[in-house]
Amino acid sequence: MARVRFVRGVLNRARAQIRRFRMSRAGELDRIAFYPGVIRGQRVRLTGDVNFGSEPFLISLGSDVTIADGVRFLTHDGGVRVFRTEIPDLHVYAPIRVGDRVFIGVGAMIMPGVEIGDDVVVGAGSIVTRNIPSNEVWAGVPARRLKSLEEYREGATRKATFWPVGEYGDRWRSHLLAQYGQRGS
């Protein structure tokens, strides 16, 4: 029996490595296809490895959603295991819903039952434990409202470098070096 568990573990790790390799070769808009259980709209971008947990079918993503590397979606409360001796069949699940035009930053964690509205930015490393209304920017542990999306837009456009999307060659690099200079040596 131990040998069977060992072989299954090796196979599961090998499958995960193959999936990660294939995903690394796929474009940002194609990576979502590796998670067939996730309900999704159009133009969902995954910029790296995203963890949709053990119940991806409880996750709903709107259109024009970008999810950065290392984001985790949790649709269950594993803490209830401490009650298994008293209540062996106890499970707590809750769906997660993400609206349209949402950006979720690197390493954020979305907890069970959370609903994220439309036009929302979730900052890197945030732990989202409650619903986020539309048109807001949230970040932190636990995540809290930082500003409206309009306030964020005003600040971002003041600091922005405007450049055609997808044209990131030598001209782009030279432009950034001219604007910001080379840091370090």
N, C-alpha and C positions, 0 to 999 in steps of 0.2 A: 504494500500500500504506500509506503514512504517513497519507493522508487517511482510509482505512478505520479505522486504529487510532485516529485522532483522533475520528472519529464514534462509534466504539464506546465510547471513554472518556467522551465527553459523555453518551451514552445511559446508561451505567452510573452516572455521577454523578447524572443526573436520576432514575433509578430509585431510587437510595439516598435521595435527598431526598424522593421521594414516600413511600417506606417509612417514613422517619423522621417525616414529617408524619402519616401514617395511624396510626403507633404512638403519637404524642403525643396523639392523640384517643382512643385505646383505653384502657380501664381496665387496671389493673395485672394483673388475672387474665386479660385477653384478649390481652395483648401476646405471650405465648408462641406464639400461633397464627401469628405472622409468621415462625416458625422451625420449619417442618414436619418437618425432619430430626431434631430433638432428641427423644429418647425421654424421656417425662415422665409423672409421676404426676398426682395431682389437686391443685388449688389451688397452682399454681406462679405466683408473683408476680414480675414484672419492674418495678422502680420507676423505670426509665429505660432508656437505650440499653445493651444488653448485646451483646458480641461473641462469638459462638459459633464463630468461626474458619471455616476452609475445609472442615472435616470435621464438621459439626454432628451427623451420624449416628453419630459415635463418642462422643457425650455422652449420659449417662443421668442424669436428675434424678428424685428421689423425690417424694413428696407433701408438701405444706405447706412448700415451699421458697420463700424470698425471696431474690432476687438484685438488688442495688442497682445504681445507675447506674454505667457505666464498667467493669463487670467484664468480664474477657477470659478465654476458655477457649482454650488452645492444645493441639491434639491431635497436633502434629507437631514435629519438631526441624529447624528450617530451617538450623541451623548445619552440617548435613552437606553443604550446597552447596559447601563448600570442598574437598570430595573429588570433585566432579563430573568433573574432568579425568581422574582415575584410575578412578573408579567411576561412570560416567554415570547409571546407573539406581538409585543409592542413595537410599532414602527411609526415614525412621524415624517411625512412627506409634504412638500408644498411646491407648486410650480413657480417658475420665474418667467416674467414677461418683460421684454425690452422693446421699447417703441421704435419709431422711425428716426433716422438721423441722429444716432447715438454713437459716441466715442467712449470706449472703456480702456483706460490706460494700463500700462505694463504692470503685471502682478496684482491687479485688483481682484477681490474676492466678492462674489455676489451670493448672499445667503438665501436660504429657503424662503419662499413666499414673497420675495421682493418684486415690485413692479417699478420699472423705470419708464418715465414718460417720454414724449417726443422731444427732440432737440436738446439733448442732455450731454454733458461732458462729465465723466467720472475720472478723477485723477489717479495717477499711478500709485499703486500700493494701498489703495483704499479698501476698506472692508465695509460693504454696503449691507446694513442690517435692517433698513426700513425703506419704504417707498420713496421714490424721488419724483417730484412733480415735473411737468414739462418746462422747458426753457430755463434750466438752471445748471450751474456748475457745482459739483460736490466733490469733496476729497477728505481724506483723513481716516483715522482709526478710533472709533467708528466714523464712517463718512458723515459729513454735515455740509450744509449749504455754505458755499463761499461767496457766490455772486450770481447775478442773473446772466443768462447767455448773452444778452445785449451788452452788459458791462464787459464780459470776456471778449466779445467781438471788438469793442472799441479799443481795449488794451492790445489785443493781438494785431489789429491793423496798424496801430502806431509802431509796433516793433517788427512788422513783417518784412520779408524779402519776397517780392512777387516774381515768380518764375513759372514758366509753362510746366504743368504736371507731366512727368515721364521723361523730361529732357535733362537727365542728370549726368552729363558727360564732362569733358574737360572745360567747356565754357562755363558751366555751372560752378565747378570747383574754383576756377579762376575768379569768377564773380564773388563767391563767398570769401575767398582769400583777400580780394581787394577790399571788400566791405568790412571784414572783421579782422584781417591780418592773421598771420600764422602765430598760433600760440605755442609756447615751448620751443624746443630745438631738437 
